[in-house]
Amino acid sequence: MGAPLESVEDGIISVLNPATHFFGSQAASRAAWLLIIPMLLVYAAAFIVPLFLILVESVSTGTLREPNYSLHNYLSLITDGVTLPILFRTFWLSVVVTLVCAALAYPIALQMRRSANALRMILLAMVVGPLLTSVIVRNVAWLLVLGRNGIINSTLMKMGLIDDSLPLMYNDFGVIVAVVHVYLAFMVLPVYGAIAKIDSRVEESASSLGAQPSVVFWRVTFPLSLPGLVAGASLVFILTMGLYLTPTIMGGSFVVTAPMLVTELARNQYNWPMASALSVLLLLAIGMSLAVIQLMVRNKDKYNA
């Protein structure tokens, strides 16, 4: 009986002793930093250092023997009459893709929430399936569906509904369809996670008080699922702003986005300073857009409070 009581007393003394807490917390902090340092080194080597090199290259206007740094590259991109329209078009495509994904994500997420486990897994597999397929295979499949002699045009012409093929490819429509097909999962999963956490009794209470289903959704479900919508919208928007291969295949030379222009400057024209400057502008556009989204969400929370 004596040994257990002594161990309990020692434990109580160590808890009440501030020095034990201080040195113990310091040891735990050092151990945590030792675990974090490898990740920080990888992060610095893979992101911070390349980003710094891009920033330096974007202001470089000289040569290796005679280096010179200025904002000439940025001024050239802003005033050339080509880059800004391409940036705006990239931004517009990203916004449209994000809105379409959000409009499709809510019905799917609500159905997943109300379905049994088997049907929920089927819906989840249908949503995540495109991510498991090669981007080349996905785009080639859409070529067969949306092409001039594809499934849709051939079917409509056989039914006598159209006389000539519809322009479903090599335009914004084809790009949006192909991008939504794969990035829908990045919207559905966060929205479903937010909706699944909502207490169903809150919605039932609103319905019992006479609220219509549409009112329950817009006044109860949608506001409570807003964190998932913001997370999904941020993911889809960022991924679409940096998209290269799908617009190249589905849009051809008729849809030019900022990443396509960066590739043209770097790979074909070997103009690394201009490509770096355009990359920085694209990064700034993404950062400013996300900042505006966060500001809108905070203002909405303050208004509701």
C-alpha positions as CSV (number, residue, x, y, z in Angstrom):
1,M,0.0,0.0,0.0
2,G,2.9,2.4,0.7
3,A,4.4,2.3,-2.8
4,P,1.2,3.3,-4.7
5,L,0.6,6.1,-2.2
6,E,4.1,7.4,-2.7
7,S,3.8,7.4,-6.5
8,V,0.5,9.3,-6.2
9,E,2.1,11.8,-3.9
10,D,5.0,12.3,-6.3
11,G,2.6,12.8,-9.2
12,I,0.6,15.4,-7.2
13,I,3.8,17.2,-6.3
14,S,5.1,17.2,-9.9
15,V,1.7,18.7,-11.0
16,L,1.8,21.4,-8.4
17,N,5.4,22.3,-9.0
18,P,5.7,25.1,-11.6
19,A,9.3,24.3,-12.4
20,T,8.2,20.8,-13.5
21,H,5.6,22.3,-15.8
22,F,8.0,24.9,-17.2
23,F,10.9,22.5,-18.1
24,G,8.4,19.8,-19.2
25,S,6.7,22.2,-21.6
26,Q,10.1,23.4,-22.9
27,A,11.1,19.8,-23.6
28,A,7.9,19.1,-25.4
29,S,8.3,22.3,-27.4
30,R,11.8,21.3,-28.5
31,A,10.6,17.8,-29.4
32,A,7.8,19.3,-31.5
33,W,10.2,21.6,-33.3
34,L,12.5,18.7,-34.1
35,L,9.6,16.9,-35.7
36,I,8.6,20.0,-37.7
37,I,12.0,21.0,-39.0
38,P,12.3,18.3,-41.7
39,M,8.9,19.4,-43.0
40,L,9.9,23.1,-43.0
41,L,13.1,22.2,-44.9
42,V,11.1,20.3,-47.6
43,Y,8.6,23.2,-47.8
44,A,11.4,25.8,-48.2
45,A,13.2,23.7,-50.8
46,A,10.0,23.0,-52.8
47,F,8.1,26.3,-52.5
48,I,9.9,29.2,-50.8
49,V,13.2,29.0,-52.7
50,P,11.6,28.5,-56.2
51,L,9.1,31.3,-55.4
52,F,12.0,33.6,-54.5
53,L,13.9,32.7,-57.7
54,I,10.8,33.5,-59.7
55,L,10.4,36.8,-58.0
56,V,14.1,37.7,-58.7
57,E,13.7,36.5,-62.3
58,S,10.6,38.5,-62.9
59,V,12.4,41.8,-62.2
60,S,15.5,40.8,-64.2
61,T,16.1,42.8,-67.4
62,G,19.8,42.4,-67.8
63,T,22.2,39.6,-68.6
64,L,24.3,37.3,-66.5
65,R,27.4,39.5,-67.0
66,E,25.5,42.8,-66.6
67,P,22.5,42.1,-64.3
68,N,19.8,44.7,-64.1
69,Y,16.6,44.7,-62.1
70,S,13.5,46.8,-62.7
71,L,9.7,46.5,-63.1
72,H,10.0,46.7,-66.9
73,N,8.6,43.2,-67.4
74,Y,5.5,43.9,-65.3
75,L,4.9,47.2,-67.2
76,S,5.3,45.4,-70.5
77,L,2.7,42.7,-69.6
78,I,0.2,45.3,-68.3
79,T,0.5,47.6,-71.3
80,D,0.8,45.1,-74.2
81,G,-2.9,44.8,-74.7
82,V,-2.8,40.9,-74.6
83,T,-1.9,39.8,-71.2
84,L,-4.6,41.5,-69.2
85,P,-7.5,40.2,-71.4
86,I,-6.1,36.7,-71.0
87,L,-5.8,37.1,-67.2
88,F,-9.4,38.4,-67.1
89,R,-10.6,35.5,-69.3
90,T,-8.8,33.0,-67.0
91,F,-10.4,34.7,-64.0
92,W,-13.9,34.6,-65.7
93,L,-13.5,30.9,-66.5
94,S,-12.5,30.1,-62.9
95,V,-15.5,32.0,-61.5
96,V,-17.9,30.3,-63.9
97,V,-16.5,26.8,-63.1
98,T,-16.7,27.6,-59.4
99,L,-20.3,28.7,-59.6
100,V,-21.3,25.7,-61.7
101,C,-19.6,23.3,-59.3
102,A,-21.3,24.9,-56.4
103,A,-24.7,24.7,-58.1
104,L,-24.2,21.0,-58.8
105,A,-22.5,20.2,-55.4
106,Y,-25.5,21.0,-53.2
107,P,-28.0,18.6,-54.7
108,I,-25.4,15.8,-54.7
109,A,-24.3,16.5,-51.2
110,L,-27.9,16.7,-49.9
111,Q,-28.7,13.4,-51.6
112,M,-25.6,11.8,-50.2
113,R,-26.7,12.9,-46.7
114,R,-30.2,11.5,-47.0
115,S,-29.2,8.2,-48.7
116,A,-28.3,4.9,-47.2
117,N,-24.7,3.8,-47.0
118,A,-24.8,1.8,-50.2
119,L,-26.2,4.6,-52.4
120,R,-23.9,7.1,-50.6
121,M,-20.9,5.1,-51.6
122,I,-22.1,4.9,-55.2
123,L,-22.6,8.6,-55.4
124,L,-19.2,9.1,-53.8
125,A,-17.5,6.8,-56.3
126,M,-19.2,8.7,-59.2
127,V,-18.0,12.0,-57.9
128,V,-14.4,10.9,-57.1
129,G,-14.1,8.6,-60.1
130,P,-12.9,11.3,-62.6
131,L,-9.9,12.1,-60.3
132,L,-8.8,8.5,-60.6
133,T,-8.7,8.7,-64.4
134,S,-5.9,10.1,-66.5
135,V,-6.4,13.7,-67.7
136,I,-5.6,12.6,-71.3
137,V,-8.2,9.9,-71.1
138,R,-10.9,12.2,-69.7
139,N,-10.3,14.8,-72.4
140,V,-10.3,12.3,-75.2
141,A,-13.6,10.9,-73.9
142,W,-15.1,14.4,-74.0
143,L,-13.8,14.8,-77.5
144,L,-15.9,11.8,-78.5
145,V,-18.9,13.3,-76.7
146,L,-18.7,17.0,-77.7
147,G,-16.9,16.7,-81.0
148,R,-18.3,17.9,-84.3
149,N,-19.2,14.3,-85.1
150,G,-19.5,13.3,-81.5
151,I,-22.3,11.5,-79.7
152,I,-24.4,14.6,-78.9
153,N,-24.3,16.1,-82.4
154,S,-24.8,12.8,-84.1
155,T,-27.8,12.0,-81.9
156,L,-29.4,15.4,-82.4
157,M,-28.9,15.3,-86.2
158,K,-30.4,11.8,-86.4
159,M,-33.4,13.0,-84.5
160,G,-33.8,15.9,-86.9
161,L,-33.5,18.5,-84.1
162,I,-30.5,20.2,-85.8
163,D,-29.2,20.6,-89.3
164,D,-25.6,21.3,-88.5
165,S,-23.3,20.4,-85.7
166,L,-23.4,22.5,-82.6
167,P,-20.2,24.3,-81.5
168,L,-19.6,22.3,-78.3
169,M,-15.8,22.3,-78.5
170,Y,-12.9,24.6,-79.0
171,N,-14.7,27.3,-77.0
172,D,-15.4,28.2,-73.4
173,F,-18.3,25.8,-73.1
174,G,-16.2,22.7,-73.8
175,V,-13.5,23.9,-71.4
176,I,-16.0,24.5,-68.6
177,V,-17.7,21.1,-69.1
178,A,-14.5,19.2,-69.0
179,V,-13.1,21.2,-66.0
180,V,-16.4,20.9,-64.0
181,H,-16.4,17.1,-64.6
182,V,-13.1,16.6,-62.7
183,Y,-13.2,19.4,-60.2
184,L,-16.7,18.8,-59.0
185,A,-15.3,16.4,-56.4
186,F,-13.3,19.3,-54.7
187,M,-16.6,21.1,-54.2
188,V,-18.9,18.2,-53.3
189,L,-16.7,16.7,-50.5
190,P,-16.3,19.9,-48.4
191,V,-20.0,20.8,-48.9
192,Y,-21.1,17.3,-47.9
193,G,-18.8,17.4,-44.9
194,A,-20.4,20.7,-43.7
195,I,-23.9,19.5,-44.4
196,A,-23.4,16.2,-42.6
197,K,-22.5,18.1,-39.4
198,I,-25.8,20.0,-39.4
199,D,-28.2,18.7,-36.7
200,S,-31.2,17.5,-38.6
201,R,-33.4,18.6,-35.7
202,V,-32.7,22.2,-36.6
203,E,-34.1,21.8,-40.1
204,E,-37.0,19.7,-38.7
205,S,-37.8,22.5,-36.3
206,A,-37.9,25.1,-39.1
207,S,-40.2,22.8,-41.1
208,S,-42.5,22.2,-38.1
209,L,-42.9,26.0,-37.8
210,G,-44.3,26.2,-41.3
211,A,-41.2,26.9,-43.4
212,Q,-41.2,25.6,-46.9
213,P,-38.3,23.3,-48.0
214,S,-36.8,26.1,-50.1
215,V,-36.9,28.5,-47.1
216,V,-35.4,25.8,-44.8
217,F,-32.5,25.4,-47.3
218,W,-31.7,29.1,-47.8
219,R,-32.3,30.2,-44.1
220,V,-30.9,27.1,-42.3
221,T,-29.0,24.6,-44.4
222,F,-27.1,27.0,-46.7
223,P,-25.8,29.4,-43.9
224,L,-24.7,26.5,-41.8
225,S,-22.9,24.9,-44.7
226,L,-21.1,28.1,-45.8
227,P,-17.7,27.0,-44.4
228,G,-17.7,23.9,-46.6
229,L,-18.8,26.1,-49.6
230,V,-16.0,28.5,-49.0
231,A,-13.4,25.7,-48.7
232,G,-14.7,24.0,-51.9
233,A,-14.9,27.3,-53.8
234,S,-11.4,28.2,-52.8
235,L,-10.0,24.8,-54.0
236,V,-11.9,24.9,-57.3
237,F,-11.0,28.5,-58.0
238,I,-7.3,28.0,-57.4
239,L,-7.1,24.8,-59.4
240,T,-8.9,26.3,-62.3
241,M,-6.8,29.4,-62.4
242,G,-3.7,27.2,-62.8
243,L,-5.2,24.9,-65.3
244,Y,-3.2,24.2,-68.5
245,L,-3.8,20.8,-70.2
246,T,-7.6,20.8,-70.3
247,P,-8.0,24.2,-72.0
248,T,-5.2,23.2,-74.4
249,I,-7.1,20.1,-75.5
250,M,-10.7,21.2,-75.2
251,G,-10.2,24.8,-76.3
252,G,-7.5,24.4,-78.8
253,S,-6.0,27.7,-79.9
254,F,-9.4,29.5,-79.4
255,V,-9.3,29.5,-75.6
256,V,-6.0,30.9,-74.2
257,T,-5.5,31.0,-70.4
258,A,-2.7,32.6,-68.3
259,P,-0.9,29.2,-67.7
260,M,-0.9,28.6,-71.4
261,L,0.7,32.0,-72.0
262,V,3.3,31.3,-69.3
263,T,4.2,28.0,-71.0
264,E,4.4,29.8,-74.4
265,L,6.8,32.4,-73.0
266,A,9.0,29.9,-71.1
267,R,9.1,26.9,-73.4
268,N,8.8,28.4,-76.9
269,Q,10.0,31.9,-76.6
270,Y,12.6,31.2,-73.9
271,N,11.6,34.5,-72.2
272,W,12.0,33.4,-68.6
273,P,11.7,36.9,-67.1
274,M,8.4,37.6,-68.8
275,A,7.1,34.2,-67.9
276,S,8.1,34.7,-64.3
277,A,6.4,38.1,-64.2
278,L,3.2,36.7,-65.5
279,S,3.4,33.8,-63.0
280,V,3.7,36.4,-60.2
281,L,0.7,38.4,-61.6
282,L,-1.3,35.1,-61.7
283,L,-0.3,34.3,-58.1
284,L,-1.3,37.8,-57.0
285,A,-4.7,37.5,-58.8
286,I,-5.4,34.3,-56.9
287,G,-4.3,35.7,-53.6
288,M,-6.4,38.8,-54.0
289,S,-9.4,36.8,-55.0
290,L,-9.1,34.5,-51.9
291,A,-8.6,37.6,-49.7
292,V,-11.9,39.1,-51.1
293,I,-13.7,35.8,-50.4
294,Q,-12.5,35.7,-46.8
295,L,-13.4,39.4,-46.3
296,M,-16.9,38.7,-47.6
297,V,-17.3,35.8,-45.3
298,R,-16.1,37.8,-42.3
299,N,-18.4,40.7,-43.0
300,K,-21.3,38.2,-43.4
301,D,-20.5,36.7,-40.0
302,K,-20.3,40.1,-38.4
303,Y,-23.6,41.1,-39.9
304,N,-25.3,37.9,-38.7
305,A,-23.8,38.4,-35.2
